[in-house]
Amino acid sequence: MTPTPLRVDCLAECKSIAGESPIWSVAESCLYFVDHQGRKVHRYRPGKNLETFVLPGVVTAITPRRHGGLIICLHQTFAFFNPDSGKLEMLTNPEPQLPGNRFNDAKCDRRGRLWAGTMGDEAWSEPCGNLYRLGSDLRPVKIVEGVRCSNGLGWSPDNRTLYFAESFAFKIHAYEFDPVKGEISNHRLFASLDPAAGAFPDGLTIDSQGYLWNAQPIFGRIVRYDPQGRIERIVETPVSRPTSCIFGDADLGTMYVTSATQTLSAADIAQEPLAGGLFAFRPGITGLPEVPFDG
């Protein structure tokens, strides 16, 4: 498929080792994202400077809380973090028996429950990861196990389908979703990538029309899939390692894209000096407002 010609701007040359987990805060009118290997939380307000908050350890995912501040996934532990005060409150480690695992991506469903996945810290392609649901009672519940690198999450506009990327199975899964109970059933394969091609599905988001947008590192692209899992369009980025995407701005009409330098050599970075930056483009489609954590 011929890529859709769109202008993709670099908003911040932040040189993230692993830029990830972009999330638009409707309440604060700003974008949060992390550099998880750089141990940083970034806050971007359109038209203003990028703010950076350094954490004492790896931080893999982030989302606003309804009561203010953020809930974050550290290496192996959920935590509350207030970027303005610097207060960090450690919560729980759902996998104390799996010291070789770490968190990866996370996102809240529309009732404010956090869904967070794990993966092998070094053995990325091993089926050792799990997907958890964390409610306001702060008790993690395992939902899916045996995952080869948990990644992007998103819900359909009618709140009846959960999408979940399993990076090193090279698949995006779809499940029927019970929005009241927060339970899944009737798994189906939504889309897959050819492992021999090198690219894998990373972070994702859902637009207001029910189409899924997925970042695909190595290929350097954002792919839009229709609700049947067929590629509808491809947007090329200026870097080879786009990692995730989310809609933001007052009209939810801007697509923000994080990226990474991880796995790139010095020579590679010289060829793509914007690697690790924050990017944006206007696809002519709007997204859905993300819901803060209800706790």
N, C-alpha and C positions, 0 to 999 in steps of 0.2 A: 504494500500500500504506500502511495506517495504521501509523505508527511504533510500535514496542514501548515501552510506558511503563517507563522505568528511571531511577533516580536517578543523575545524573552529577555527581560532586563535583569541585570545583577543589582540587587538593592544593597547588599553588604558583602564586602570581601572579607569574611570572617575566618577563612582558612580552617574550617572545622575538620577535625580528624574524622568524625562520624556525626555530621549534622543529621538530626532525626526528630521525630515526634512533633511536627508543627501543629499548633492548635490555635484557632482564632478565639479570643475571649470577647464575646459580645458585650459583656458588662464593662470591660475596660477598653474596648476598641483598640486592641493590640494583638500582636502575634507573639506567642511563646514558642520556643523550640530549644533543643538541647544539642550540645556537642558531647556525646556520651563518653568518648575516650578522653576528650579534653576536660571533662568534669565541669562543664559549664551549662548554665541556663541563660538563654538570651531572651530579651524582650524587645520587640520591634514595634515602634509606633510610626505609622506612615508619616513621612515628612520630617521625622526627628531622628536623632542619633540612636544607634543600637546600644542598649544597656546589657551588660554582662555580669552575671553573678557566679562566682566560683564555689563549687561544692567540695567537701572533703573527700569525695569518692566518685566513682563512675555513676553517672545519672543517665538512664536509658530512655525514659519516657516521662511525660508531664501532662497535666491537665488542670484547669482552674477548679477551685472548690466553691460550692454555693455560699459558704460562710466566709469566704475570703482566703487569699493565699492559694497555694497549689498543693495537689497531691502528686508525688513523684515516685518513680521506681528507681531505686539505687541498684547497686550490683545484684543484691539478693533480697532487698528489704523495701517494703512500702514505707513512705515517710510523708509527713506534712512539711512544707517549706514556705516561708513567707519571704519573698525576695526583698521587700522593703525593710524589714527588721533584721533579716538574716537568721531568724529562728528556724531551727531544724528539729523536728520531732520524729524520732524513729518509731515505727509501728511494728509490723510483723514480717517474718521470713516464712513463706509458705513451703519452702523446700530445704529445711535444715539437714535432711538426710541426703541431699544431692549437692555437695560442695562444688562439683564441677559445672553446675548450671549457673546461669544469670538471667536476669530479666532482659527483654528486648522491647517490643512495642506495646502500647496500651491505649485505650480510648474508652470513653463512657457511652453507655447506651442512653436512650432517651428518658429513662427513669433515674439517671444519675448513678448507675452502678458501674464501677470500673472493671473493664475486662483487660487482663494483662497476661502476656505470654512469656514463656522462658525458652531457653535454648542452651546448648553446650557452649561454655565460655571459650573453649578451644576447639572442641569437636563440633563444628557448626552443622555438619550434615548428619550427625547421629540422631536417631529418633528418641532423644532423651528429654525433649521439651514438653511443656504442658501449658494449657490455657486455663486461667483462673477468673472467677468473678468475685469482686469485692464490693460488698454493700456498705451501708452506713454503720452497720454493726462491727465493721472492720475485721470480719472473719472470712478469710479466703475459701472459696469452694472450687475444687477442681472440676472442670467441665470437659476438657479434651486432654488426652494424654498420648504419648508416643509421637510427638511432633518434631519434625526436622527443621528447626528454626522458626519459632512463632514470629509472625510479622503483622502486616497491616490489617486493620479491622474497620468495618463500617456496616451500617444498617440501611435497608431500603427505605424510601419515603413513607411507605405504609407500615413500617416497623415490624414486618412479618418475615424478613430475611436477614440473617447475619452472614456477612462475607468475611473470610479469614484467609490470609495469605500464609502459606507454608513454603518458605523460600527455597529450601534445598530438597523439597519434593517437587519443586518447580510447578506448584499448583496454587490456584485460588479456589477455596471451597465455599459452598453455600449451604446454609442450614435453614430449615424452618425455625422461626423464632417466636417464642411465647413472650410478649412484652410485659405481661403481668408477673409471671413466675420467673422470668429471666432464664428460661430453659430452651435448649435446642433439640431438634429431631430431624429425621429424614435428610441426611447428608446427601449432597450431590456435588459432582465436579463442575465448577463454573467455568474455569479456563485453565489452560496449561501452557507452559513454554517448553521448548525443546532443550533438554539438558546439554546437548552437544553444541548448542549455539552460544552458550556462555552466560547469557543473561538469566535473571531470576526475578520473581515478583517481590517487591519490597513494600513500602508504605502505600496506603490507598485511601481514597475518600469517595463519597457518593454524591452526585449532584441532584438538583431538584427534579430532574426528569427520570431519576432512577438508574442512571448510567454510572458505571464504576470507572474511576480514574486510578491508574496504577503506575508508580514509579518503577522503572526497570533499569537498574545499574548495568554497566558494561555496554548495553545498547545506547545509553545516554538519552532516554526518551521517557515521556509520559504517554501512556496508552489509555484511550477511552473505550470501554467495552459496553455494548448494549445489554439489556437485561437478560438476554439469552446467551451471553458470553462471547459474542462475536465482536471483533475489533471494528470500531466505528471510525476512529481517527487516531493519528499518531502526532505528537508534538515533540520535536527534537529540542534538546536543551544544549547550552554551550559547553557542557561538561559531560564526562562519561559516567559519572557516579551520582546521578540524582537518586535520592533515597526515599523521599516521601513528599506528599502534596496535600494541600488543604485549601478550601475556599475561605476568603476573608474580605475585609473592608465593609463599609456600612451597607453596601448592596449585596454582599457575599458574591461579588462578581470577579474578584481577583483570585487567581490560582497562585498560591505561594509554594515554592519548591525548595527543599533543603538538599544539600549535597555533601559529599565526603572526599577526603584525600586518602583515606585508609585503603591499602592495597596498591596505591600508586607509587611508582618510583620517583626519584628526584627528576629524572629525565621526562617522565610522564607529566609531572606537575609543571615543568618548564614549557611543555607543549600546550597545557591548559591551565594558565595562571589563575583563572577564576574558580578552580576546583575548591570545594569546601564552602562556597559562598551561598548566600540566600538569593533566590531568583523569584521572578513573578511574571505572569502574563495574563491577558484578558481573553478568555476563550469565547465570550459571547453567551455564556451559560452561567447560571447562578448555582450556588451550593445550598446546603442546609445548615442551620445554626447548630453548633455543637453544644451539648448540655454539660454543665459543670458537675463535678462529683458531689453527691448528696450526703456529705458528711464533713 
